[in-house]
Amino acid sequence: MKILFDFLPIIAFFIVFKWQGIYAATAVAIFLTAAIILLQVLRKQKVAPAMWISLIIIVLFGGATILLHNEWFIKWKPTILYWIFATILIIGELFFNKNLIKKLVDTNIDLPDPVWKNLIWTWSSFFVIVGFINITVAYTFSTETWVNFKLFGLLSLTLIFAVVQGFYISKFVNDK
């Protein structure tokens, strides 16, 4: 059920875009993101830091899209979000010696430190690259193509990358 909540704003954005256009889709994405977080808070559930960051970015960039009637803000939103995630991972590793991937993943997974470090660098690299891919698609193709890419392309790239990372770490997980 949690995964549905995570993707609900993206799916709703896609559907509303096809029906009502970019500005209505943006408003729905802002509303649903805020509603999901509010629901978690009311249920006294922990809201992941990534969700708070996502809310801030969607409110800022989505709000600018609606207020200024300029779709480029919402097109930049995924890129900015991915780059923020990459920056947080890198800063955590370089300046605080904290492996935030290790903190996000189940702590019962026991991996050698070099594997955790590889995960930091591969995920942060992935976030930087997909940020560039997103904005390249946004500037190269129509808004409709970008919206399709945002749902199907970025989601597929992330899923494929996560599966590859799962295979990578499975070599190091000890069966107990």
Contacts in CASP RR format, 6 or more apart in sequence:
PFRMAT RR
TARGET T0000
AUTHOR 0000-0000-0000
METHOD contacts of the structure
MODEL  1
MKILFDFLPIIAFFIVFKWQGIYAATAVAIFLTAAIILLQVLRKQKVAPA
MWISLIIIVLFGGATILLHNEWFIKWKPTILYWIFATILIIGELFFNKNL
IKKLVDTNIDLPDPVWKNLIWTWSSFFVIVGFINITVAYTFSTETWVNFK
LFGLLSLTLIFAVVQGFYISKFVNDK
5 36 0 8 1.000
7 155 0 8 1.000
8 32 0 8 1.000
8 36 0 8 1.000
9 28 0 8 1.000
9 29 0 8 1.000
9 32 0 8 1.000
9 33 0 8 1.000
9 36 0 8 1.000
9 58 0 8 1.000
10 29 0 8 1.000
10 150 0 8 1.000
10 151 0 8 1.000
10 155 0 8 1.000
11 151 0 8 1.000
12 25 0 8 1.000
12 28 0 8 1.000
12 29 0 8 1.000
12 32 0 8 1.000
13 25 0 8 1.000
13 26 0 8 1.000
13 28 0 8 1.000
13 29 0 8 1.000
13 147 0 8 1.000
13 150 0 8 1.000
13 151 0 8 1.000
14 25 0 8 1.000
14 147 0 8 1.000
14 148 0 8 1.000
14 150 0 8 1.000
14 151 0 8 1.000
16 24 0 8 1.000
16 25 0 8 1.000
16 28 0 8 1.000
17 24 0 8 1.000
17 25 0 8 1.000
17 144 0 8 1.000
17 147 0 8 1.000
18 147 0 8 1.000
22 65 0 8 1.000
22 71 0 8 1.000
22 74 0 8 1.000
22 143 0 8 1.000
22 147 0 8 1.000
23 65 0 8 1.000
23 66 0 8 1.000
23 69 0 8 1.000
23 71 0 8 1.000
25 147 0 8 1.000
26 62 0 8 1.000
26 63 0 8 1.000
26 65 0 8 1.000
26 66 0 8 1.000
26 74 0 8 1.000
27 66 0 8 1.000
29 58 0 8 1.000
29 62 0 8 1.000
30 58 0 8 1.000
30 59 0 8 1.000
30 62 0 8 1.000
30 63 0 8 1.000
33 51 0 8 1.000
33 54 0 8 1.000
33 55 0 8 1.000
33 58 0 8 1.000
33 59 0 8 1.000
34 55 0 8 1.000
34 59 0 8 1.000
36 51 0 8 1.000
37 47 0 8 1.000
37 51 0 8 1.000
37 52 0 8 1.000
37 55 0 8 1.000
40 46 0 8 1.000
40 47 0 8 1.000
40 51 0 8 1.000
41 47 0 8 1.000
50 85 0 8 1.000
53 81 0 8 1.000
53 84 0 8 1.000
53 85 0 8 1.000
54 81 0 8 1.000
57 77 0 8 1.000
57 80 0 8 1.000
57 81 0 8 1.000
57 84 0 8 1.000
58 77 0 8 1.000
61 73 0 8 1.000
61 74 0 8 1.000
61 76 0 8 1.000
61 77 0 8 1.000
61 80 0 8 1.000
62 73 0 8 1.000
62 74 0 8 1.000
62 77 0 8 1.000
63 73 0 8 1.000
64 70 0 8 1.000
64 73 0 8 1.000
65 71 0 8 1.000
65 72 0 8 1.000
65 73 0 8 1.000
65 74 0 8 1.000
71 143 0 8 1.000
72 138 0 8 1.000
75 134 0 8 1.000
75 135 0 8 1.000
75 138 0 8 1.000
75 143 0 8 1.000
75 146 0 8 1.000
76 135 0 8 1.000
76 138 0 8 1.000
78 130 0 8 1.000
78 131 0 8 1.000
78 134 0 8 1.000
78 150 0 8 1.000
78 154 0 8 1.000
79 131 0 8 1.000
79 132 0 8 1.000
79 134 0 8 1.000
79 135 0 8 1.000
79 138 0 8 1.000
82 127 0 8 1.000
82 128 0 8 1.000
82 130 0 8 1.000
82 131 0 8 1.000
82 134 0 8 1.000
83 127 0 8 1.000
83 128 0 8 1.000
83 131 0 8 1.000
85 124 0 8 1.000
85 127 0 8 1.000
86 123 0 8 1.000
86 124 0 8 1.000
86 125 0 8 1.000
86 127 0 8 1.000
86 128 0 8 1.000
88 100 0 8 1.000
89 100 0 8 1.000
89 101 0 8 1.000
89 120 0 8 1.000
89 123 0 8 1.000
89 124 0 8 1.000
89 127 0 8 1.000
90 120 0 8 1.000
90 124 0 8 1.000
92 98 0 8 1.000
92 99 0 8 1.000
92 100 0 8 1.000
93 99 0 8 1.000
93 100 0 8 1.000
93 117 0 8 1.000
93 120 0 8 1.000
93 121 0 8 1.000
99 116 0 8 1.000
99 117 0 8 1.000
99 119 0 8 1.000
99 120 0 8 1.000
100 120 0 8 1.000
101 116 0 8 1.000
101 119 0 8 1.000
101 120 0 8 1.000
101 123 0 8 1.000
102 111 0 8 1.000
102 116 0 8 1.000
102 119 0 8 1.000
109 169 0 8 1.000
109 173 0 8 1.000
110 173 0 8 1.000
110 174 0 8 1.000
111 119 0 8 1.000
111 169 0 8 1.000
111 172 0 8 1.000
111 173 0 8 1.000
112 172 0 8 1.000
115 168 0 8 1.000
115 169 0 8 1.000
115 172 0 8 1.000
118 168 0 8 1.000
119 165 0 8 1.000
119 169 0 8 1.000
122 165 0 8 1.000
123 165 0 8 1.000
126 161 0 8 1.000
130 154 0 8 1.000
130 157 0 8 1.000
130 158 0 8 1.000
133 154 0 8 1.000
133 157 0 8 1.000
134 149 0 8 1.000
134 150 0 8 1.000
134 154 0 8 1.000
137 145 0 8 1.000
137 146 0 8 1.000
137 149 0 8 1.000
138 146 0 8 1.000
141 149 0 8 1.000
END
